[in-house]
Amino acid sequence: MEPALQHESPLSPQRAFVVQFHTDTALEQWHLEGRVEHIVSGQVGHFHSLDELLRFIAQVLAAVRDPPHSTPTAEY
């Protein structure tokens, strides 16, 4: 029997964030302020606009898609 192929869930925790808005956020006036945290890595960002929030999320998702390659270390 062949092992079952594992497919990544479309709602993977690798792409999950918690967004907290400050009490003075006024969405109807496009005033956003708060904190965002990537669930898996624990990376935290603070934002004062929708652009800043989306920039943080985009940076984290890019790192999740293309993790940095580690260079092997030689033992001496």
TORKOL-4160 file (C-alpha; in steps of 0.2 Angstrom, whole numbers, padded with zeros to 4 digits, m for minus):
76
<pt num="1" X="0000" Y="0000" Z="0000"/>
<pt num="2" X="0007" Y="0017" Z="m0005"/>
<pt num="3" X="0007" Y="0031" Z="0008"/>
<pt num="4" X="m0006" Y="0043" Z="0006"/>
<pt num="5" X="m0001" Y="0059" Z="m0002"/>
<pt num="6" X="m0001" Y="0074" Z="0010"/>
<pt num="7" X="m0009" Y="0089" Z="0003"/>
<pt num="8" X="m0007" Y="0106" Z="0011"/>
<pt num="9" X="m0024" Y="0113" Z="0018"/>
<pt num="10" X="m0030" Y="0129" Z="0009"/>
<pt num="11" X="m0032" Y="0136" Z="0027"/>
<pt num="12" X="m0014" Y="0131" Z="0033"/>
<pt num="13" X="m0009" Y="0138" Z="0050"/>
<pt num="14" X="0007" Y="0143" Z="0041"/>
<pt num="15" X="m0004" Y="0157" Z="0034"/>
<pt num="16" X="m0014" Y="0161" Z="0049"/>
<pt num="17" X="m0013" Y="0178" Z="0058"/>
<pt num="18" X="m0021" Y="0187" Z="0073"/>
<pt num="19" X="m0025" Y="0205" Z="0070"/>
<pt num="20" X="m0029" Y="0216" Z="0085"/>
<pt num="21" X="m0036" Y="0233" Z="0083"/>
<pt num="22" X="m0033" Y="0248" Z="0095"/>
<pt num="23" X="m0049" Y="0255" Z="0102"/>
<pt num="24" X="m0047" Y="0271" Z="0092"/>
<pt num="25" X="m0048" Y="0262" Z="0076"/>
<pt num="26" X="m0061" Y="0270" Z="0065"/>
<pt num="27" X="m0063" Y="0259" Z="0049"/>
<pt num="28" X="m0076" Y="0270" Z="0042"/>
<pt num="29" X="m0063" Y="0284" Z="0041"/>
<pt num="30" X="m0049" Y="0272" Z="0036"/>
<pt num="31" X="m0040" Y="0274" Z="0052"/>
<pt num="32" X="m0032" Y="0258" Z="0057"/>
<pt num="33" X="m0020" Y="0255" Z="0071"/>
<pt num="34" X="m0015" Y="0239" Z="0080"/>
<pt num="35" X="m0005" Y="0224" Z="0081"/>
<pt num="36" X="m0003" Y="0208" Z="0070"/>
<pt num="37" X="0005" Y="0192" Z="0074"/>
<pt num="38" X="0009" Y="0177" Z="0063"/>
<pt num="39" X="0003" Y="0162" Z="0073"/>
<pt num="40" X="0016" Y="0149" Z="0068"/>
<pt num="41" X="0032" Y="0160" Z="0069"/>
<pt num="42" X="0026" Y="0172" Z="0083"/>
<pt num="43" X="0032" Y="0187" Z="0072"/>
<pt num="44" X="0024" Y="0203" Z="0078"/>
<pt num="45" X="0021" Y="0219" Z="0069"/>
<pt num="46" X="0012" Y="0235" Z="0074"/>
<pt num="47" X="0003" Y="0245" Z="0060"/>
<pt num="48" X="m0005" Y="0262" Z="0058"/>
<pt num="49" X="m0013" Y="0260" Z="0041"/>
<pt num="50" X="m0020" Y="0246" Z="0030"/>
<pt num="51" X="m0004" Y="0247" Z="0020"/>
<pt num="52" X="0007" Y="0244" Z="0035"/>
<pt num="53" X="m0004" Y="0229" Z="0040"/>
<pt num="54" X="m0004" Y="0221" Z="0022"/>
<pt num="55" X="0015" Y="0224" Z="0020"/>
<pt num="56" X="0019" Y="0214" Z="0036"/>
<pt num="57" X="0007" Y="0200" Z="0031"/>
<pt num="58" X="0015" Y="0200" Z="0013"/>
<pt num="59" X="0033" Y="0199" Z="0020"/>
<pt num="60" X="0029" Y="0185" Z="0032"/>
<pt num="61" X="0019" Y="0175" Z="0018"/>
<pt num="62" X="0034" Y="0178" Z="0006"/>
<pt num="63" X="0046" Y="0170" Z="0019"/>
<pt num="64" X="0034" Y="0155" Z="0022"/>
<pt num="65" X="0033" Y="0152" Z="0003"/>
<pt num="66" X="0052" Y="0154" Z="0001"/>
<pt num="67" X="0061" Y="0150" Z="0017"/>
<pt num="68" X="0079" Y="0156" Z="0017"/>
<pt num="69" X="0091" Y="0142" Z="0012"/>
<pt num="70" X="0103" Y="0137" Z="0026"/>
<pt num="71" X="0121" Y="0133" Z="0022"/>
<pt num="72" X="0128" Y="0117" Z="0029"/>
<pt num="73" X="0141" Y="0119" Z="0042"/>
<pt num="74" X="0157" Y="0109" Z="0041"/>
<pt num="75" X="0163" Y="0100" Z="0056"/>
<pt num="76" X="0181" Y="0101" Z="0060"/>
